[in-house]
Amino acid sequence: MTPIVTVDLDRWRAGGDAAAEVLREVDAGMQRAGFLLVRGHGVPQGLPAAVRTAARRFFALPEDVKQRYATSVGGRGWIGPGLEANGYAEGTETPPDLKETFAVGADTRIGDATVDDVWFLGNIWPGEVAELEILMAAYTAAMHTLSDELLALFTQALSLSRNPFEGLASRPTWTCNINWYPPLTDLGPPEPGQFRIGPHTDFGTVTVLDREPGAGGLQVYTDEGGWEDAPYDPSALTVNIGDLLAHWSGQRWPAGRHRVLPPQESAPEEDLVSLIYFYELDHDARVTPLEPPIGKVGGLEPVISADFLRTRLDAITLG
């Protein structure tokens, strides 16, 4: 048994009884864990593998070369080791996460520097791995399309008469992180309480994860089962909701709490690359929580997307 259900978007798109069953599965799965495995996602076959190959070329570059593309959490470029600790987002003090990241994001500037210089930064591409720019353009376009479709799926799962996100995501903020988790042989033994990514929930609406399975891999938390290894399906993407969508749902659906285990002694040479697309909304989108009986908690205040996200990003940034 697993707390994460698998849904097929092709069955939902087909309509009728099959679609109704998918919607029931989505609501039940989200209430249980805030996670789904999603088949029928439409991402071109072979594209994630091509992105990984290019990313591994980048992460294998000497540190002084990667340093030319260095940035901080929330920026664009290389986020080196020791700069991020996701456990701080939920108030857990942990050593730095055991990973390196190459981050890209929304760059469609709106003409207001106070907004653009935070949410719509220009992307930085390594000349040493020229193919990465083209590959990531294709990959993030597929993720954007899928994320909009997932928001439509979620509103139907709650039997809403209209999709409120259609007016809130005309120029959304998003980030796509390529996370490299180095092997134990490179890092040495982890510190006590240190993870590849510490326990946390994501911040936005939906997160779409293409991951590799491993001994030091993803775990998901539920109240019923505690921490459990996340199931892996090579034909599916792992999807979880973040704090912003959980707030919108009136806490009917919990943000998916998760962590990535440290490298394991049983697999000392294991290195993993994950592709993580964090979708949000327009920076100035006003999100009004659903009241009961759809929502679980009444009286929650509306929030502005950018303000809501900023406090959480600041919490996980070290130094």
KAMOGI-V917155 format. One record per residue. N is the residue number from 1. PHI is phi in whole degrees, -180 to 180 (999 if undefined). PSI is psi as a letter, one per 30 degrees, with the letter a starting at -180 (999 if undefined). Layout:
N_PHI_PSI + N_PHI_PSI
//
This chain:
1_999_k + 2_-136_k + 3_-75_f + 4_-107_j + 5_-86_l + 6_-107_k + 7_-123_l + 8_-115_j + 9_-65_f + 10_-64_e + 11_-66_e + 12_-67_e + 13_-63_f + 14_-70_f + 15_78_a + 16_72_a + 17_-64_e + 18_-63_e + 19_-66_e + 20_-62_e + 21_-67_e + 22_-60_e + 23_-63_e + 24_-66_e + 25_-65_e + 26_-63_e + 27_-63_e + 28_-65_e + 29_-66_e + 30_-68_e + 31_-64_e + 32_-79_e + 33_-139_f + 34_72_g + 35_-131_l + 36_-142_l + 37_-101_k + 38_-120_j + 39_-98_l + 40_66_h + 41_-81_f + 42_83_g + 43_-72_k + 44_-55_k + 45_-62_k + 46_91_f + 47_-66_e + 48_-58_e + 49_-65_e + 50_-66_e + 51_-63_e + 52_-62_e + 53_-60_e + 54_-66_e + 55_-64_e + 56_-64_e + 57_-62_e + 58_-67_e + 59_-66_f + 60_-81_f + 61_-67_l + 62_-58_l + 63_-61_e + 64_-67_f + 65_-75_e + 66_-62_e + 67_-62_f + 68_-63_f + 69_-112_g + 70_-71_k + 71_-149_l + 72_-104_l + 73_-59_k + 74_93_f + 75_-93_a + 76_-120_k + 77_126_b + 78_-90_k + 79_-104_j + 80_-75_l + 81_-66_k + 82_86_g + 83_-103_f + 84_-140_k + 85_-142_j + 86_-66_f + 87_-60_f + 88_-63_f + 89_-62_f + 90_-110_g + 91_85_g + 92_-101_j + 93_-79_j + 94_-131_l + 95_-63_l + 96_-58_k + 97_-64_k + 98_-92_i + 99_-159_l + 100_-122_l + 101_-134_k + 102_-114_k + 103_-116_k + 104_-127_l + 105_-165_a + 106_-60_k + 107_-133_g + 108_-85_i + 109_-64_k + 110_-101_f + 111_98_g + 112_-112_j + 113_-60_e + 114_-65_f + 115_-93_e + 116_-60_e + 117_-76_f + 118_-112_e + 119_-106_f + 120_-130_h + 121_-69_l + 122_-70_k + 123_-80_l + 124_-118_k + 125_-120_k + 126_-75_k + 127_-63_f + 128_-72_f + 129_-131_i + 130_-63_f + 131_-71_f + 132_-63_e + 133_-62_e + 134_-66_e + 135_-64_e + 136_-72_e + 137_-62_e + 138_-68_e + 139_-67_e + 140_-69_f + 141_-64_e + 142_-65_e + 143_-66_e + 144_-62_e + 145_-60_e + 146_-64_e + 147_-64_e + 148_-62_e + 149_-67_e + 150_-65_e + 151_-63_e + 152_-64_e + 153_-58_e + 154_-66_e + 155_-67_e + 156_-67_e + 157_-63_f + 158_-101_g + 159_59_h + 160_-79_k + 161_-75_f + 162_-145_l + 163_-92_j + 164_-67_f + 165_-80_f + 166_-60_e + 167_-96_g + 168_-118_g + 169_-137_h + 170_-79_e + 171_-142_i + 172_-75_l + 173_-86_k + 174_-160_l + 175_-137_k + 176_-123_j + 177_-103_k + 178_-100_j + 179_-100_k + 180_-109_k + 181_-106_j + 182_-65_l + 183_-77_l + 184_-59_e + 185_-65_f + 186_-85_e + 187_-93_e + 188_82_l + 189_-61_k + 190_-66_l + 191_-71_l + 192_-56_k + 193_78_g + 194_-97_k + 195_-127_l + 196_-64_e + 197_-141_k + 198_-70_l + 199_-62_k + 200_-169_l + 201_-114_l + 202_-79_l + 203_-106_f + 204_-96_b + 205_-92_d + 206_-124_k + 207_-117_k + 208_-114_k + 209_-119_k + 210_-108_j + 211_-128_l + 212_-105_k + 213_-75_l + 214_-172_l + 215_-64_e + 216_-100_i + 217_-112_a + 218_-77_k + 219_-125_k + 220_-122_k + 221_-107_k + 222_-132_l + 223_-63_e + 224_-76_e + 225_-112_f + 226_69_b + 227_-84_k + 228_-138_k + 229_-61_k + 230_-73_k + 231_-67_l + 232_-120_k + 233_-135_j + 234_-63_f + 235_-93_f + 236_-123_l + 237_-103_k + 238_-92_k + 239_-122_k + 240_-135_l + 241_-98_l + 242_-104_a + 243_-60_e + 244_-67_e + 245_-73_e + 246_-61_e + 247_-64_e + 248_-60_e + 249_-75_g + 250_64_h + 251_62_g + 252_-62_e + 253_-109_k + 254_-76_k + 255_-61_k + 256_-69_j + 257_-84_k + 258_-156_l + 259_-156_l + 260_-119_k + 261_-61_l + 262_-69_l + 263_-59_k + 264_-104_k + 265_-62_f + 266_-73_f + 267_-141_i + 268_-66_f + 269_-94_f + 270_-69_k + 271_-124_k + 272_-126_k + 273_-125_k + 274_-114_k + 275_-109_j + 276_-127_j + 277_-106_j + 278_-101_j + 279_-102_k + 280_-130_b + 281_-147_a + 282_-55_k + 283_-58_e + 284_-103_g + 285_-64_k + 286_-97_j + 287_-105_j + 288_-105_j + 289_-65_k + 290_-75_k + 291_-86_l + 292_-59_k + 293_-86_f + 294_-73_e + 295_-69_l + 296_-91_e + 297_-120_k + 298_-92_l + 299_79_g + 300_-72_k + 301_-81_k + 302_-62_l + 303_-134_l + 304_-97_k + 305_-51_e + 306_-62_e + 307_-64_e + 308_-62_e + 309_-74_e + 310_-60_e + 311_-62_e + 312_-76_e + 313_-63_e + 314_-63_e + 315_-67_f + 316_-96_f + 317_-87_k + 318_-92_k + 319_77_999
//
